[in-house]
Amino acid sequence: MLPTIRTATTADFLRLDELERACPMVGDTSLFIYRQGDYTRILRFFTRAHMWVAEYQDRLIGSISWSWNKVSVNGKQEPVGWLADVRVHPDFRKTRLIYRLLRQAYDQACADGVDLTIGTILKGNQAIEVLASGRAGFPRFEQIGTFDILQLYPGLPVRRRLAGLELRPANADDVPTICRLLNRHYQHDQFWIEATPERLRHVIALAEGMRLDDYTLVFRKGQAVAVIHTWDQGSFKKPIVERYSPYLELVTRATRLLSHFTPLPGLPKPGGTLRYLWLRDLACTPGHEHDLARLIHWQYSNMKGGPYHFLMAAVQRGDKMERLYRGIFRTRVTLNMWAVSRSGRDVKTELAPVGKRLFHDNTFT
């Protein structure tokens, strides 16, 4: 008997926790994300979202979600799909279940009239990447970019110079200014969604733990020149450590010892929870990249002795924004972005020519 694939409901959430535990993210740190009873929070930020589960003899053995938003593609608005939540229980990885789940998402893209779909895959996840070759009647996926999730380890000394700058938290009157900074910085990126006061307020209202006053603005001679936003997602996403690599296990033991004598945070033992503070919505006016870097160093310094194990940031490989994090000790997790066109467009050439920057908000994944 084949597994049944159906639309996910709230009654599935507890069993999705079990599936998440069975499908940890594997790397130097192997972990799973405990969603605290709701697997559809992130989907709320899309124009339309779908999530399906695969069930076999009262077990949830797989899941997938596909959602879409209108974004900028080569300067024009176009609906683009986002593929996520792809999980298959280890007991079923040698079956055709993953193809059936992808078919569900593909058929929905056809029904919704969406040509392009993108998604990110942990680098080295060959079980998923092998599907990119266009098997089983699907169009061919192409890798169009690489993103590094930077884990900035707080407590180490960095240069913190703020001479000539005024920093303050944002208030309601600053929303148009934040939008102007974001749009000017990202307006030429692929997949950028225009920032408007209405959308920004809507996102903040929907996102648990997100606050307007966690936006920090930088002023030089009275003019706003840079902005960053921090988001603590701990109220709905908890990364639980399963195990560390042998090398990293030694490192984590050292951090726990040093935490008794220094401001360095001790990384949790297996079974413990990692605490992340995400950096997002980083932007500056042209020529003020150095001021944005100083703002990041200021935020990093403020985490000294705090509750977080890492300050998290994401950057596209090869983007000049990588320079903003120079001088800060960090580890990284690498994700590859893939794209597919139902109509057969040359996505590599059209979406990601040399020098074209891709926008992807990794905090919403």
KACORBEL-V914342 format. One record per backbone hydrogen bond with DSSP energy under -1.0 kcal/mol. NH is the residue of the N-H (numbers start at 1). CO is the residue of the C=O. If there is no record, write none. Layout:
nh->[NH:NH]
co->[CO:CO]
//
This chain:
nh->[4:6:8:12:13:16:17:18:19:20:21:22:25:30:31:32:34:44:45:46:47:48:50:52:53:54:55:56:59:61:62:63:64:65:66:67:68:69:71:72:73:76:78:80:81:82:83:84:87:89:92:93:95:100:101:102:103:104:105:106:107:108:109:110:111:112:114:117:118:119:121:123:125:126:128:129:130:131:132:133:134:138:141:142:144:145:147:148:149:150:151:152:153:165:166:168:170:174:175:178:179:180:181:182:183:184:185:186:187:189:190:191:192:200:201:202:203:204:205:206:207:210:214:215:216:217:218:219:220:223:225:226:227:228:229:230:231:236:237:238:240:241:242:243:245:249:250:251:252:253:254:255:256:257:258:259:260:261:262:271:272:274:277:278:279:280:283:285:288:292:293:294:295:296:297:298:299:300:301:302:303:304:306:309:310:311:312:313:315:317:319:322:323:324:325:326:328:331:333:335:336:337:338:339:340:342:347:350:351:356:359:362:364:365]
co->[55:53:51:9:10:12:13:14:15:16:17:18:31:243:25:240:238:41:42:43:68:68:66:64:6:62:4:59:56:54:54:87:52:84:50:82:48:80:78:192:76:73:71:69:116:67:118:65:63:61:89:90:92:96:97:98:99:100:101:102:103:104:105:106:107:108:109:340:81:338:336:334:122:124:125:125:126:128:129:130:131:135:132:339:337:337:335:315:333:313:331:311:329:162:219:217:215:171:172:174:175:176:177:178:179:180:181:182:183:186:357:72:189:196:197:198:199:200:201:202:203:207:211:212:228:168:226:166:223:220:218:218:283:216:280:214:278:233:233:34:32:272:30:30:28:245:246:247:248:249:250:251:252:253:254:255:257:258:258:241:269:239:310:231:312:229:227:225:285:288:289:290:291:292:293:294:295:296:297:298:300:301:303:275:275:152:277:150:148:146:316:319:320:321:322:323:325:151:149:147:121:145:119:142:117:115:345:346:347:353:190:360:361:362]
//
